[in-house]
Amino acid sequence: MSPTFESASAFAASWGLAYFVVLFIGAVAYALWPSKREEFEHAARIPLTED
């Protein structure tokens, strides 16, 4: 039995959403990780420094 467009579309919609939710949670966790604070604060000050 070959997959139809409807079944492939439903699979992509459900698992694609789950994939992007996990990816978003990972990105937020990375951005808010306590050990990364100093690195991000330094990166935020780069445009304000004089060359």
Secondary structure, DSSP 8 states (H G I E B T S, - for coil): ----HHHHHHHHHHHHHHHHHHHHHHHHHHHH-GGGHHHHHHHHHGGGS--
